[in-house]
Amino acid sequence: MRNGWIALALVGCASPVLAQDEVPTVKTADYEFGYAYPAAAGRVPGLKAWLEADRARLRAKTMRDGAAARREAAKSGFPYRRYSYVQSWKLVTQTPRFVSLSGDSYDYTGGAHGQPASYGLVWDKATGRPLQPRALFTSEAALQSVTRTSYCARLKAEQMRRTQGTVSSMNSCPSIKELTLLLGSSNGRAIDRIGLIADPYVAGSYAEGTYEVTLPVTPAILKTVKPAYRAAFAVRP
């Protein structure tokens, strides 16, 4: 699964990151399904129940979609290629206010290959509910305005490295709405890093894989955090 290095970069030495490279799966004639999360997340009040409900929802969908596709394949006289959905969560960091998780999934519904995707999740300990990381900021436009120059420069450097300088029209700099946002901490006390993940096809070809960039929280970024959450963030020296 992906996002291993960005989770490490975001957390620093504040908290251990539990590897989830091997996700146990359930296999039937219709589908294969796996869902994993770190034990530390399961010990947070309310978060385990949310993750288990998410697991049940995704398994039910995979089961339903796989069975329907199998019936359709039999009706059409085509061989059925078993559906597969595997998702893994990793702990990015814990601070007094938040638990930050990064997620990866791989969804196969036939065809040449499946589709990988990334996710970010923040559990607010103060309210006992999940938040999308971008919901902690005043707006996507505000966050993009203070991160785009640095993000695009770092992204381009990595694109040039991977393509050996032969960048194409696919290697553009995506808008923040196209990216997965993660929140990290270098000390376990406050959020002082953000991760921006471009899934395959977002900033390059499928073969180039995922592009991941970590940025420090700057005074300009801090100003884009909603007042209700600003005390849980800090500028990284």
C-alpha positions as CSV (number, residue, x, y, z in Angstrom):
1,M,0.0,0.0,0.0
2,R,1.1,3.6,-0.6
3,N,1.6,6.7,1.5
4,G,4.2,5.0,3.8
5,W,6.9,7.6,3.3
6,I,4.5,10.6,3.5
7,A,3.1,9.3,6.8
8,L,6.6,9.0,8.2
9,A,7.5,12.5,6.9
10,L,4.4,14.0,8.4
11,V,4.7,12.3,11.8
12,G,8.4,12.8,12.4
13,C,9.3,11.1,15.6
14,A,6.2,12.0,17.5
15,S,4.3,8.7,17.2
16,P,4.9,5.2,15.7
17,V,3.5,4.5,12.3
18,L,2.0,1.0,12.2
19,A,2.7,-0.8,8.9
20,Q,-0.3,-2.2,7.1
21,D,1.5,-3.5,4.0
22,E,-0.3,-6.8,4.3
23,V,-4.1,-6.5,4.7
24,P,-5.9,-9.7,5.6
25,T,-8.6,-10.4,3.0
26,V,-11.8,-12.4,2.7
27,K,-12.3,-14.2,-0.6
28,T,-15.5,-15.6,-2.1
29,A,-16.5,-16.5,-5.6
30,D,-17.9,-13.0,-6.1
31,Y,-15.4,-10.7,-4.4
32,E,-12.3,-10.2,-2.4
33,F,-12.3,-7.7,0.5
34,G,-9.8,-6.4,3.0
35,Y,-9.9,-3.5,5.5
36,A,-7.3,-2.7,8.1
37,Y,-6.5,0.0,10.6
38,P,-3.8,0.4,13.3
39,A,-4.5,-0.7,16.8
40,A,-3.8,2.8,18.1
41,A,-6.8,4.1,16.1
42,G,-9.0,1.4,17.6
43,R,-8.2,2.6,21.1
44,V,-9.6,6.1,20.5
45,P,-13.1,6.5,21.9
46,G,-15.6,6.6,19.0
47,L,-13.1,6.2,16.3
48,K,-13.1,2.3,16.3
49,A,-16.9,2.3,16.0
50,W,-16.6,4.7,13.0
51,L,-14.0,2.5,11.3
52,E,-16.0,-0.7,11.9
53,A,-19.1,1.0,10.4
54,D,-17.0,2.1,7.4
55,R,-15.7,-1.5,7.0
56,A,-19.2,-2.9,7.1
57,R,-20.4,-0.4,4.6
58,L,-17.6,-1.0,2.1
59,R,-17.8,-4.7,2.4
60,A,-21.6,-4.7,1.8
61,K,-21.0,-2.5,-1.3
62,T,-18.3,-4.8,-2.7
63,M,-20.4,-7.9,-2.0
64,R,-23.4,-6.4,-3.7
65,D,-21.5,-5.1,-6.7
66,G,-19.5,-8.3,-7.2
67,A,-22.6,-10.5,-7.1
68,A,-24.4,-8.2,-9.6
69,A,-21.4,-8.3,-12.0
70,R,-21.1,-12.0,-11.7
71,R,-24.8,-12.5,-12.7
72,E,-24.4,-10.0,-15.6
73,A,-21.3,-11.9,-16.8
74,A,-23.1,-15.2,-16.7
75,K,-26.0,-13.7,-18.6
76,S,-23.7,-12.3,-21.3
77,G,-21.6,-15.4,-21.6
78,F,-18.4,-13.7,-20.5
79,P,-16.0,-14.9,-17.9
80,Y,-16.3,-13.2,-14.5
81,R,-13.2,-11.5,-13.1
82,R,-13.7,-11.3,-9.3
83,Y,-14.1,-7.9,-7.9
84,S,-11.7,-6.8,-5.2
85,Y,-11.5,-3.9,-2.7
86,V,-8.7,-3.5,-0.2
87,Q,-8.3,-0.5,2.1
88,S,-5.7,0.3,4.7
89,W,-5.5,3.1,7.2
90,K,-2.3,4.3,8.8
91,L,-1.7,6.5,11.8
92,V,-0.1,9.8,10.7
93,T,-0.1,11.4,14.2
94,Q,-2.0,12.1,17.4
95,T,-2.1,15.5,19.1
96,P,-4.1,16.5,22.1
97,R,-6.9,17.6,19.8
98,F,-6.7,15.3,16.7
99,V,-6.0,11.8,15.4
100,S,-4.8,12.0,11.8
101,L,-5.0,9.0,9.5
102,S,-4.0,8.4,6.0
103,G,-5.7,5.8,3.9
104,D,-5.1,3.8,0.7
105,S,-7.4,1.7,-1.3
106,Y,-7.3,-0.5,-4.4
107,D,-10.5,-1.1,-6.2
108,Y,-10.7,-3.7,-9.0
109,T,-13.9,-4.1,-11.0
110,G,-12.5,-5.8,-14.1
111,G,-10.3,-4.4,-16.8
112,A,-6.5,-4.2,-17.2
113,H,-5.9,-3.0,-13.7
114,G,-7.6,-1.7,-10.6
115,Q,-7.8,1.9,-9.4
116,P,-5.7,3.1,-6.4
117,A,-6.9,6.0,-4.3
118,S,-5.8,7.9,-1.2
119,Y,-7.7,9.4,1.7
120,G,-7.2,11.6,4.7
121,L,-9.2,11.6,7.9
122,V,-9.0,13.6,11.1
123,W,-10.8,12.5,14.2
124,D,-11.7,15.4,16.5
125,K,-11.3,14.2,20.1
126,A,-13.1,17.3,21.3
127,T,-16.3,16.6,19.5
128,G,-15.9,12.8,18.9
129,R,-16.5,13.0,15.2
130,P,-14.6,12.6,11.9
131,L,-13.6,15.5,9.8
132,Q,-12.2,15.8,6.3
133,P,-8.8,17.5,6.7
134,R,-9.8,20.3,4.2
135,A,-12.8,21.1,6.5
136,L,-10.3,22.6,9.0
137,F,-9.5,25.4,6.6
138,T,-11.5,28.5,5.7
139,S,-11.6,27.5,2.0
140,E,-9.8,25.5,-0.6
141,A,-9.1,28.7,-2.5
142,A,-7.5,30.3,0.5
143,L,-5.3,27.2,1.2
144,Q,-4.3,26.9,-2.5
145,S,-3.3,30.5,-2.6
146,V,-0.7,30.1,0.1
147,T,0.6,26.6,-0.9
148,R,0.5,26.5,-4.7
149,T,3.9,28.1,-5.5
150,S,5.8,25.8,-3.1
151,Y,3.8,22.8,-3.9
152,C,4.1,23.1,-7.7
153,A,7.9,23.7,-7.4
154,R,8.4,20.5,-5.3
155,L,6.0,18.5,-7.5
156,K,7.8,19.6,-10.7
157,A,11.2,18.5,-9.3
158,E,9.8,15.1,-8.5
159,Q,8.1,14.9,-11.9
160,M,11.4,15.7,-13.7
161,R,13.2,13.1,-11.6
162,R,10.7,10.3,-12.4
163,T,10.4,11.1,-16.1
164,Q,14.1,11.9,-16.5
165,G,13.2,15.4,-17.8
166,T,10.6,14.3,-20.4
167,V,7.5,15.7,-18.8
168,S,4.3,15.7,-20.8
169,S,0.9,17.5,-20.7
170,M,-0.1,15.0,-18.0
171,N,2.5,16.4,-15.7
172,S,0.6,19.6,-14.8
173,C,0.3,21.0,-11.3
174,P,-3.2,20.0,-10.1
175,S,-5.4,22.2,-8.0
176,I,-5.8,21.5,-4.3
177,K,-9.4,20.2,-4.9
178,E,-7.8,17.3,-6.9
179,L,-5.4,16.3,-4.1
180,T,-5.7,14.3,-0.9
181,L,-4.8,16.4,2.1
182,L,-3.1,14.9,5.2
183,L,-2.3,16.6,8.5
184,G,0.9,15.8,10.4
185,S,3.0,16.8,13.4
186,S,6.7,16.8,14.1
187,N,6.2,16.8,17.9
188,G,2.8,15.3,18.7
189,R,1.7,18.6,20.2
190,A,0.3,20.5,17.2
191,I,-0.3,20.1,13.5
192,D,2.7,21.7,11.8
193,R,2.9,19.8,8.5
194,I,0.5,19.1,5.6
195,G,0.8,16.4,3.0
196,L,-0.6,16.7,-0.5
197,I,-1.1,13.5,-2.5
198,A,-1.8,13.3,-6.2
199,D,-3.2,9.9,-7.1
200,P,-2.3,8.3,-10.4
201,Y,-3.5,10.3,-13.5
202,V,-3.8,13.5,-11.4
203,A,-0.3,14.7,-11.9
204,G,1.1,12.1,-14.3
205,S,0.6,8.8,-16.0
206,Y,-0.6,5.7,-14.2
207,A,2.9,4.3,-14.5
208,E,4.4,7.3,-12.6
209,G,2.3,6.3,-9.6
210,T,1.4,8.6,-6.8
211,Y,3.0,12.0,-6.2
212,E,3.4,13.0,-2.6
213,V,4.6,16.4,-1.2
214,T,4.9,17.5,2.4
215,L,4.9,21.2,3.3
216,P,5.6,22.9,6.6
217,V,2.8,25.0,8.2
218,T,3.8,28.6,7.6
219,P,2.3,31.8,9.1
220,A,0.4,32.2,5.8
221,I,-1.0,28.7,6.0
222,L,-1.9,29.1,9.7
223,K,-4.1,32.1,8.7
224,T,-6.2,29.9,6.5
225,V,-7.1,27.6,9.4
226,K,-10.6,28.1,10.7
227,P,-10.5,30.0,14.1
228,A,-12.1,27.1,15.9
229,Y,-9.1,24.8,15.0
230,R,-6.2,27.3,14.9
231,A,-5.0,26.6,18.4
232,A,-4.3,23.0,17.4
233,F,-1.9,24.1,14.7
234,A,1.6,25.7,14.9
235,V,4.1,27.2,12.5
236,R,7.0,24.8,12.0
237,P,10.3,26.6,12.8
